[in-house]
Amino acid sequence: MVEPNNSISSYNVHNKILILSRDSLKNSNSNSLYLFSKNYHVKKQQINEKRDLDTTAVTYKKLFVNVNRNDSIPGASNLVLQPDDILLEEIVIERNGIIDRLMDRSQPTVFIDQEFLDRFHSTALANSLSRIPGVQSLQLGVGIAKPVIRGMTFNRIIVNNKGIKQEGQQWGADHGLEIDPFDVHEIEIVKGPASLIYGSDGMGGVINLKERRFPLRNGQNVQLRSMYQSNNDAFSQSLFWEGRENEWVWSSRITHQDYADYRVPASEFNYAGFVLPIFENRLKNTAGRELHASASGGYHTQAFRTIFNLSSFNQTAGIFPGAIGIPRAYSLRHEGRHRNIELPRQENTHIMVSNNTQYTFGNSQIELDAGYQYNQRQELSFPGLHGVDPNIDNDLALGLYLQTKTINGRYAWNGNQRQLIFGFQGQWMDNNYDGFEFLLPAFRSTQLGLFHYHVWDISPKTILNAGLRYDRGTHDIQQHKQPLFDRGTLQPTGEFELRNPDVVREFQNLSGATGISFLPSEKTNIKINLGNSFRYPNAIELASNGIHHGNFRHELGDPNLDIERGFQADANFIFSNNKFLIDFSAFYAFYQNYIYLTPTGTFSTLPSGGTLWQYRQDDALFAGTELFIQYELIENLHINISAEWVNNINRNTRFPLPLTPPLNLRNEWAYHRKVDNKFVKKYSLGLDLVYFAPQNRVDRNELTSPEAFLVHFNSGIDFQAFERSLQCIISINNAFNVPYFNHLSRYRLINLPEQGRNIMISIKIPIFSSI
Amino acid sequence: MKKNMKAILSQIYSSLLLMLLAGLLFSCFSTNDPGDEATPPLIQPVSQQEPISPGHRISIPHDADRIPLSFRVISNTGLRQIRIDVHSAFDGHTHGRTSQQAFFVLLNNDDRINLDDLGNPTDFSVSLEDNMNVFLDDRNPFIDEGFLPLAGPYHFAIMATDINGNQTQYRDNTTYHTTFYLQRPYAPGVEIFFNNNDGLTGKISKTDHSLSTDIVFIWIKKVLINPELPHQDGALITEKLWGESNWRHITRPSVGDVLPASFPIDLSLLTSNIEAFHLLGENEVIYVWVEDERGNITVESIQ
């Protein structure tokens, strides 16, 4: 086991992790250096193998240095310790997984650590990520949100949960990520096409939820995190236990969240010519309850590592009655209770079992990820009068049940200046349904992908990479016949309507990507990536045929849709010195056969169906930029400025695509200080100013959204009490209770403003530690 | 060799970067002028003298055999389809459930006026003189011969799309929608009165019609309405229920207190202990909703 020591010669490698203490790096043979800044914004710098680090720039809490060769911890013997110049608590040099090393080569990538997630915690993980330039969240409720990367969401981005692609996005817009927001420790966000490594769906980017880093020493930790949020009186508790006994490691977590109806800064809203009251400023039936549990455990040696993961996500969340029907005043009144969950509501369950295994021998490394997922989504509402069996005795409108089996394998050979990777991905899905409504048929899908990736260190300052991928996928969608009922008597007619026929489709695709990372100077890094991404049309796009109440429309699939392909160019420029950092990314993409929903101009033949919308595909263009600037104004005081802008157009209709995020600007003032005090160890203060520009570039029948300006505060303190190191975080979101619309929110459809002021208090309490 | 390659690659990628930035600046992201292209059809009265029919919250008399229609739809780019929809509002717009009712059916209407039938696709109107109706007997395709429409509240909507797919919508009130009350002679008979001394009084009973059946449910509610939006439902102040409803409803239970055994029912006996029904302030309305065994509903209000 490693004992931190100022002498470099004393380091020891244990399970491929090297700890050095109070040191800086004089020379490293590593390729990437990630700097996690003290003010919780994440920035990254890629360095050259032989490049000296500017130690005066190191005002960062922790360094993770990727090790790109198997044969050694490169450059370790050259690490020179300069203990007094830096504020590092520790340096961790870790040999990351194969994918981790690939994605950083030439694409804009952001790393988020535990402290960032603690400080900007939200009931839904996607909301926490929306502070990152280029990332926003699609609001579907209070604890329900989907991440959006560069204007793309749903099946156009991948959430990779501990090596396994998280499923459940194919059911459309009504539910969010089924991930315990407390059970996320480290995230890597890759912006731009990622199909080469991740396969179908990696059009807009990847959110890579990393495995937890297990303790390095023998012993155990038990920790409780409690949180209260004032807006919806949310109480969250998460109990965490981790430990290590020689080569055996484990961790487990149980999380409970309970939240009431949320508050909005408005007492009424306009809908369909009605001025409807919002009683007590709270949206009826937006309460929810969640119970999640997870456990991981495995065996670590230097050459071999295998970890088993089990997680269970359970959520019951009310849906504002107006969100699936026309809101009426009398359906919006509370009945004295704000924590009751009535109809309509959704009940979501996600269970995952997975294993990550890694074996290193000689210059080679093999990784295998295997997983099984079970998604259950049930939407409950009053049985509809139209087209529904009148004798039905339950409220299950839609039940969707998806099983997914995944296996991914990679082999990497690490030469002196080259790295070769060969990989495969396989996935099998089986979807079933029930309920008195119909939207998506039963289907089985398979996907198999083979890829090769080649990394070439052309010079100490230039790395070139390129890859090629072949994919094959199938959909076997079963026909669905819906019983017909008389509209007058509501009795069954004995007849059936064929909603969708059997659909069998096969797809093949060849894709590739290349990129370069170049260090023209010690403080500058330029990355350019040319990528080709793809996405199979999913079952809902091929064969859905039902009413989407949230959008008041009948959605119809097209069984003849073809593969959607993207051709994207990315450029990323990073410059940093000891006081200043700028990170600028730009992208331009052409999408062939981009799939989208469009109105047919006719009304649905289904009762209560609204208008008929059908999936179709046309070419589309996307472009955008992200900018992040950080400047240390005085010691410990940082000013951060970030901006993101996305533009797109449907080349056929010449209209923008729907749900395009508006331009937004963020200015953060962050003060962080460590103190040498008996009680207080460090503290921080932050002021966050956010501006959302008006979004007037909208698709047909889509609402525009006005501009908004929000102010947030945050503060944190690490202190000693009861012989423990506690962490307390207090933040105020939307401090001035400003009514505003989120263009990406489901509630924008019914002119409902977003959440009002929210005071969040969180405390992390170490209950037991023997490490 | 290595240096040359590095220089070449640097040049290539620098050029690509410049091209990318140039592409961003000059890319063809200009959209169509959204003006006429994105404007939904407009639904309005035929003239100032002839408002849209049916109007907001009207009652269709006992003896009416049709609901006359009157409206005008305008589109700059050309209409594609107009839909005239009627469906029951017995359940508070959740469209809850019903059960089999002998002789009776729910009133429905699903007229679609297509592009070919429009004549002038930019300006289509139906006036009372055109005699376009929602029929309340077997001339309505949803009512078979020998069946009668259930009395009660119904939702009515006129919706339209244009050739570009722009559509009228509920959310911005471009779809015309309202509730009308279908009164029928076989539905419960309800007479209500209000005075400051006695509060809500009146009588609820079967009628003389051969298909009239016993009263099974009474729902009385008092709401506060916005006088500027008379078609709005209003905010609930208080409510009271008796009996068991045929219709599952979003905002109230289906079962209330025990109904009086004797008929006709004297409303003052039901409401004598409920203070809210003895007061009627400004902009307050009392609704009395009465159902019979077969699900016919009569709604009367007093303001």
Contacts between the chains, C-beta under 8 A, distances in Angstrom:
chain1	res1	chain2	res2	distance
A	271	B	170	7.7
A	271	B	171	6.2
A	272	B	170	4.5
A	272	B	171	5.9
A	272	B	172	7.3
A	272	B	173	4.8
A	272	B	175	7.5
A	272	B	177	7.1
A	273	B	173	3.5
A	273	B	229	7.2
A	273	B	231	7.6
A	274	B	229	6.4
A	274	B	231	8.0
A	274	B	232	4.9
A	274	B	233	7.9
A	275	B	226	6.1
A	275	B	229	6.1
A	275	B	232	7.2
A	276	B	232	7.9
A	277	B	235	5.5
A	279	B	235	8.0
A	321	B	250	7.0
A	325	B	93	5.7
A	325	B	94	6.4
A	326	B	93	5.8
A	326	B	170	5.5
A	326	B	177	7.9
A	328	B	92	6.9
A	328	B	93	6.0
A	328	B	233	5.1
A	329	B	223	7.7
A	329	B	232	6.5
A	329	B	233	4.8
A	329	B	234	5.8
A	329	B	235	5.2
A	329	B	236	7.4
A	330	B	92	6.9
A	330	B	223	7.3
A	330	B	233	5.5
A	330	B	234	7.7
A	330	B	235	7.6
A	330	B	236	5.1
A	330	B	251	4.8
A	331	B	92	6.5
A	331	B	93	7.5
A	331	B	250	5.3
A	331	B	251	5.4
A	333	B	235	7.0
A	333	B	236	5.4
A	333	B	251	7.6
A	381	B	94	7.3
A	382	B	91	7.2
A	382	B	94	3.9
A	382	B	95	7.3
A	382	B	96	5.1
A	382	B	97	7.7
A	382	B	248	6.6
A	382	B	250	6.4
A	383	B	96	6.9
A	383	B	97	5.4
A	384	B	94	7.8
A	384	B	95	5.0
A	385	B	87	7.3
A	385	B	88	6.5
A	385	B	91	6.6
A	385	B	95	3.3
A	385	B	96	6.2
A	385	B	97	6.8
A	385	B	98	6.7
A	385	B	106	7.7
A	386	B	87	6.8
A	386	B	95	5.9
A	388	B	97	7.9
A	390	B	97	5.5
A	390	B	98	5.6
A	390	B	99	6.1
A	390	B	100	7.3
A	391	B	99	7.8
A	392	B	97	7.2
A	458	B	2	7.1
A	458	B	5	6.3
A	458	B	6	6.2
A	458	B	9	6.8
A	459	B	2	6.0
A	459	B	3	7.9
A	459	B	6	5.0
A	461	B	6	7.6
A	462	B	6	5.6
A	462	B	9	6.5
A	462	B	10	7.7
A	464	B	9	7.0
A	486	B	105	7.7
A	487	B	106	6.9
A	487	B	108	4.7
A	487	B	142	5.5
A	488	B	105	2.9
A	488	B	106	5.5
A	488	B	107	7.9
A	488	B	108	6.3
A	488	B	142	5.0
A	488	B	143	6.2
A	488	B	144	7.3
A	488	B	147	6.8
A	489	B	100	6.4
A	489	B	101	7.3
A	489	B	105	5.3
A	489	B	106	7.9
A	489	B	147	7.9
A	490	B	97	8.0
A	490	B	98	5.2
A	490	B	100	7.6
A	490	B	106	7.1
A	491	B	100	5.9
A	516	B	9	6.5
A	516	B	13	5.4
A	518	B	9	7.8
A	518	B	10	6.6
A	518	B	13	6.6
A	520	B	10	7.7
A	526	B	13	7.4
A	526	B	17	7.3
A	528	B	13	4.8
A	528	B	16	5.8
A	528	B	17	6.0
A	528	B	20	8.0
A	530	B	16	7.6
A	552	B	169	7.4
A	552	B	170	6.6
A	552	B	171	7.9
A	569	B	16	7.0
A	569	B	20	5.1
A	569	B	23	8.0
A	571	B	16	7.7
A	571	B	17	4.9
A	571	B	20	5.3
A	571	B	21	7.5
A	586	B	20	6.2
A	586	B	21	6.4
A	586	B	24	5.9
A	588	B	20	5.6
A	588	B	23	5.1
A	588	B	24	5.9
A	588	B	27	6.9
A	598	B	165	6.5
A	599	B	161	7.1
A	599	B	165	3.5
A	599	B	166	7.6
A	599	B	167	6.1
A	600	B	165	6.7
A	601	B	80	4.1
A	601	B	81	6.7
A	601	B	161	4.6
A	601	B	162	6.8
A	601	B	163	6.2
A	601	B	164	7.1
A	601	B	165	4.4
A	601	B	167	7.7
A	602	B	80	6.6
A	602	B	81	5.2
A	602	B	161	6.6
A	603	B	81	5.9
A	603	B	83	4.6
A	603	B	112	6.4
A	603	B	159	6.7
A	603	B	161	7.1
A	607	B	87	7.3
A	608	B	87	7.2
A	608	B	95	6.7
A	611	B	159	7.7
A	611	B	161	6.2
A	611	B	167	5.0
A	621	B	27	6.7
A	621	B	28	7.5
A	621	B	29	6.6
A	623	B	23	7.4
A	623	B	24	5.2
A	623	B	27	5.7
A	623	B	29	6.9
A	625	B	24	7.2
A	647	B	27	8.0
A	647	B	29	5.2
A	648	B	29	7.6
A	649	B	28	7.7
A	649	B	29	5.1
A	649	B	31	6.2
A	653	B	32	7.6
A	654	B	30	7.9
A	654	B	31	5.3
A	654	B	32	4.3
A	655	B	31	5.9
A	655	B	32	6.6
A	655	B	34	7.6
A	655	B	37	8.0
A	655	B	38	7.5
A	656	B	31	6.2
A	697	B	31	6.8
A	700	B	37	7.9
A	700	B	38	5.6
A	700	B	164	6.7
A	700	B	165	5.7
A	700	B	166	5.9
A	701	B	38	7.9
A	701	B	40	7.4
A	701	B	165	7.2
A	701	B	166	6.3
A	701	B	167	5.9
A	701	B	169	7.0
A	703	B	171	7.6
A	703	B	172	7.8
A	749	B	171	6.3
A	750	B	171	6.0
A	751	B	171	6.7
